[in-house]
Amino acid sequence: MRESRFWMLMEDEFGTNYAHVLAGQLVLSKYQLTAKEALTAGVPTRDVWEAVCDQQDVPESRRLGRDIPPKP
């Protein structure tokens, strides 16, 4: 997963502003780092996203992002 996809998923799930606050303040138990620190430390983006989802109780149905209809 690219980091741009990570931020898109974060913003879709938590809102544009709160996603960045959450990523900078929520310490992920799995890594004992915030999401931003984990990304900087080289933890794979998908793993960071899954850790955020697990800790914030994001349902499986929303972990792949919102459905965007195809362009005609």
BALOBA-1460 file (C-alpha; in Angstrom, 3 decimals):
// residues 72
<rec num="1" residu="m" x="0.000" y="0.000" z="0.000"/>
<rec num="2" residu="r" x="1.327" y="3.416" z="-0.888"/>
<rec num="3" residu="e" x="1.436" y="6.082" z="1.760"/>
<rec num="4" residu="s" x="-0.966" y="8.227" z="-0.290"/>
<rec num="5" residu="r" x="-3.528" y="5.383" z="-0.101"/>
<rec num="6" residu="f" x="-2.987" y="5.165" z="3.665"/>
<rec num="7" residu="w" x="-3.791" y="8.863" z="4.071"/>
<rec num="8" residu="m" x="-6.815" y="8.584" z="1.787"/>
<rec num="9" residu="l" x="-8.174" y="5.720" z="3.917"/>
<rec num="10" residu="m" x="-7.413" y="7.599" z="7.142"/>
<rec num="11" residu="e" x="-9.174" y="10.745" z="5.904"/>
<rec num="12" residu="d" x="-12.162" y="8.810" z="4.583"/>
<rec num="13" residu="e" x="-12.598" y="6.975" z="7.878"/>
<rec num="14" residu="f" x="-11.763" y="9.677" z="10.411"/>
<rec num="15" residu="g" x="-12.192" y="12.967" z="8.542"/>
<rec num="16" residu="t" x="-9.582" y="15.170" z="6.922"/>
<rec num="17" residu="n" x="-8.411" y="16.982" z="10.038"/>
<rec num="18" residu="y" x="-8.872" y="14.312" z="12.694"/>
<rec num="19" residu="a" x="-7.016" y="11.679" z="10.641"/>
<rec num="20" residu="h" x="-3.780" y="13.651" z="10.955"/>
<rec num="21" residu="v" x="-4.316" y="14.356" z="14.651"/>
<rec num="22" residu="l" x="-5.048" y="10.688" z="15.300"/>
<rec num="23" residu="a" x="-1.993" y="9.542" z="13.339"/>
<rec num="24" residu="g" x="0.219" y="11.848" z="15.357"/>
<rec num="25" residu="q" x="-1.196" y="11.146" z="18.827"/>
<rec num="26" residu="l" x="-2.631" y="7.620" z="18.999"/>
<rec num="27" residu="v" x="0.079" y="5.216" z="20.172"/>
<rec num="28" residu="l" x="-0.417" y="1.899" z="18.423"/>
<rec num="29" residu="s" x="-0.080" y="-0.857" z="21.023"/>
<rec num="30" residu="k" x="1.376" y="-3.242" z="18.466"/>
<rec num="31" residu="y" x="4.376" y="-0.978" z="17.809"/>
<rec num="32" residu="q" x="4.461" y="1.411" z="20.790"/>
<rec num="33" residu="l" x="4.675" y="4.186" z="18.199"/>
<rec num="34" residu="t" x="2.172" y="6.590" z="16.717"/>
<rec num="35" residu="a" x="1.092" y="5.879" z="13.148"/>
<rec num="36" residu="k" x="3.314" y="8.702" z="11.874"/>
<rec num="37" residu="e" x="6.299" y="7.387" z="13.850"/>
<rec num="38" residu="a" x="5.652" y="3.847" z="12.619"/>
<rec num="39" residu="l" x="5.588" y="5.012" z="9.004"/>
<rec num="40" residu="t" x="8.825" y="6.960" z="9.515"/>
<rec num="41" residu="a" x="10.402" y="3.903" z="11.172"/>
<rec num="42" residu="g" x="9.667" y="1.827" z="8.060"/>
<rec num="43" residu="v" x="6.715" y="-0.230" z="9.254"/>
<rec num="44" residu="p" x="4.789" y="-1.266" z="6.118"/>
<rec num="45" residu="t" x="1.892" y="1.077" z="5.471"/>
<rec num="46" residu="r" x="-0.672" y="-1.722" z="5.278"/>
<rec num="47" residu="d" x="0.422" y="-2.951" z="8.722"/>
<rec num="48" residu="v" x="0.079" y="0.544" z="10.184"/>
<rec num="49" residu="w" x="-3.398" y="0.894" z="8.663"/>
<rec num="50" residu="e" x="-4.454" y="-2.491" z="10.066"/>
<rec num="51" residu="a" x="-3.103" y="-1.546" z="13.507"/>
<rec num="52" residu="v" x="-5.067" y="1.718" z="13.453"/>
<rec num="53" residu="c" x="-8.209" y="-0.148" z="12.383"/>
<rec num="54" residu="d" x="-7.775" y="-2.784" z="15.087"/>
<rec num="55" residu="q" x="-7.221" y="-0.227" z="17.807"/>
<rec num="56" residu="q" x="-10.061" y="2.057" z="16.683"/>
<rec num="57" residu="d" x="-12.510" y="-0.826" z="16.062"/>
<rec num="58" residu="v" x="-12.986" y="-0.032" z="12.383"/>
<rec num="59" residu="p" x="-15.277" y="-2.758" z="10.992"/>
<rec num="60" residu="e" x="-13.879" y="-5.093" z="8.333"/>
<rec num="61" residu="s" x="-16.455" y="-3.738" z="5.882"/>
<rec num="62" residu="r" x="-14.795" y="-0.282" z="5.957"/>
<rec num="63" residu="r" x="-11.141" y="-1.257" z="5.967"/>
<rec num="64" residu="l" x="-10.784" y="-1.153" z="2.196"/>
<rec num="65" residu="g" x="-12.237" y="2.346" z="1.992"/>
<rec num="66" residu="r" x="-15.526" y="3.674" z="0.795"/>
<rec num="67" residu="d" x="-17.044" y="2.499" z="-2.447"/>
<rec num="68" residu="i" x="-16.385" y="4.976" z="-5.206"/>
<rec num="69" residu="p" x="-18.555" y="4.467" z="-8.268"/>
<rec num="70" residu="p" x="-16.645" y="3.996" z="-11.526"/>
<rec num="71" residu="k" x="-16.433" y="6.958" z="-13.868"/>
<rec num="72" residu="p" x="-18.787" y="6.657" z="-16.875"/>
